[in-house]
Amino acid sequence: MSVLENKKVIIIGDRDGIPGPAIEECVRTVDGAEVIFSSTECFV
């Protein structure tokens, strides 16, 4: 059982760290997890 199972997920990635689409691909492997927003931001 996963913490993200059957949850809606908002992803905010970091341009110099882990980008949003990379996190999104990982979340998509969890059954029932739904990505409702994914973005990569630049925190300067």
Backbone as JSON, one array per atom type, in Angstrom:
{
  "sequence": "MSVLENKKVIIIGDRDGIPGPAIEECVRTVDGAEVIFSSTECFV",
  "N": [[0.84, -1.18, 0.0], [0.53, 2.21, -0.82], [1.36, 5.59, 0.13], [0.34, 7.43, -1.59], [-1.76, 6.19, -2.83], [-4.92, 6.17, -4.34], [-5.2, 8.98, -4.26], [-5.34, 12.52, -5.04], [-2.91, 14.4, -6.74], [-0.7, 17.15, -6.53], [1.98, 18.53, -8.2], [4.99, 20.21, -7.83], [7.8, 20.9, -9.33], [11.39, 21.52, -9.4], [13.5, 23.62, -11.25], [16.32, 23.46, -11.12], [16.57, 21.2, -9.67], [14.68, 18.42, -9.25], [12.67, 17.99, -11.99], [9.16, 18.7, -12.64], [7.81, 16.9, -14.58], [9.35, 14.55, -14.29], [8.84, 13.73, -11.67], [6.14, 13.35, -11.96], [6.01, 11.11, -13.68], [6.89, 9.13, -11.94], [4.84, 9.15, -10.01], [2.71, 8.28, -11.52], [3.0, 5.54, -11.55], [1.75, 4.56, -9.35], [-1.09, 2.9, -8.26], [-4.27, 4.26, -8.72], [-3.51, 6.87, -8.06], [-3.88, 10.23, -8.97], [-2.72, 12.72, -11.03], [-3.28, 16.04, -10.82], [-2.21, 18.49, -11.28], [0.82, 19.62, -12.63], [3.98, 21.1, -12.59], [7.0, 22.85, -13.42], [9.08, 24.92, -11.7], [11.11, 27.89, -11.25], [13.08, 28.62, -8.67], [14.49, 31.31, -7.47]],
  "CA": [[0.0, 0.0, 0.0], [1.3, 3.44, -0.96], [0.8, 6.8, 0.73], [-0.35, 8.17, -2.65], [-2.82, 5.38, -3.41], [-6.25, 6.78, -4.37], [-5.11, 10.4, -3.9], [-5.09, 13.5, -6.09], [-1.56, 14.88, -6.46], [-0.21, 18.4, -7.13], [3.43, 18.41, -8.27], [5.76, 21.41, -8.15], [9.2, 20.53, -9.45], [12.37, 22.6, -9.36], [14.29, 23.64, -12.47], [17.68, 23.03, -10.82], [16.49, 19.95, -8.9], [13.92, 17.39, -9.95], [11.58, 18.65, -12.72], [7.82, 18.18, -12.46], [7.49, 15.72, -15.38], [10.04, 13.37, -13.75], [8.06, 13.32, -10.5], [4.85, 12.88, -12.48], [6.18, 9.74, -14.18], [6.97, 8.24, -10.77], [3.53, 9.09, -9.38], [1.81, 7.51, -12.4], [3.16, 4.1, -11.3], [0.94, 4.22, -8.17], [-2.49, 2.64, -8.61], [-5.27, 5.16, -8.17], [-3.02, 8.24, -7.9], [-4.26, 11.08, -10.09], [-2.0, 13.99, -11.09], [-4.21, 17.07, -11.28], [-1.41, 19.64, -11.7], [2.27, 19.39, -12.61], [4.7, 22.25, -13.11], [8.4, 23.02, -13.03], [9.28, 26.33, -11.39], [12.47, 28.34, -11.0], [13.13, 29.31, -7.38], [15.74, 32.07, -7.42]],
  "C": [[0.89, 1.24, 0.0], [0.59, 4.61, -0.29], [-0.03, 7.55, -0.31], [-1.52, 7.41, -3.27], [-4.18, 6.05, -3.23], [-6.26, 8.23, -3.9], [-4.98, 11.25, -5.16], [-3.78, 14.2, -5.73], [-1.29, 16.18, -7.22], [1.31, 18.34, -7.05], [4.04, 19.76, -8.64], [7.23, 21.02, -8.14], [10.09, 21.76, -9.45], [13.26, 22.5, -10.59], [15.71, 23.12, -12.24], [17.72, 21.73, -10.03], [15.81, 18.89, -9.73], [12.74, 18.07, -10.65], [10.24, 17.94, -12.51], [7.49, 16.94, -13.27], [8.17, 14.44, -14.87], [9.29, 12.83, -12.53], [6.72, 12.73, -10.95], [4.94, 11.45, -12.99], [6.26, 8.75, -13.03], [5.6, 8.06, -10.12], [2.57, 8.25, -10.21], [1.94, 6.0, -12.19], [2.33, 3.64, -10.11], [-0.51, 4.04, -8.61], [-3.42, 3.63, -7.92], [-4.81, 6.59, -7.96], [-3.35, 9.03, -9.15], [-3.52, 12.41, -10.01], [-2.96, 15.03, -11.65], [-3.49, 18.34, -11.71], [0.05, 19.28, -11.58], [2.96, 20.57, -13.26], [6.14, 22.2, -12.65], [8.64, 24.51, -12.87], [10.77, 26.62, -11.18], [12.47, 29.15, -9.72], [14.48, 30.0, -7.25], [15.7, 33.01, -6.23]]
}
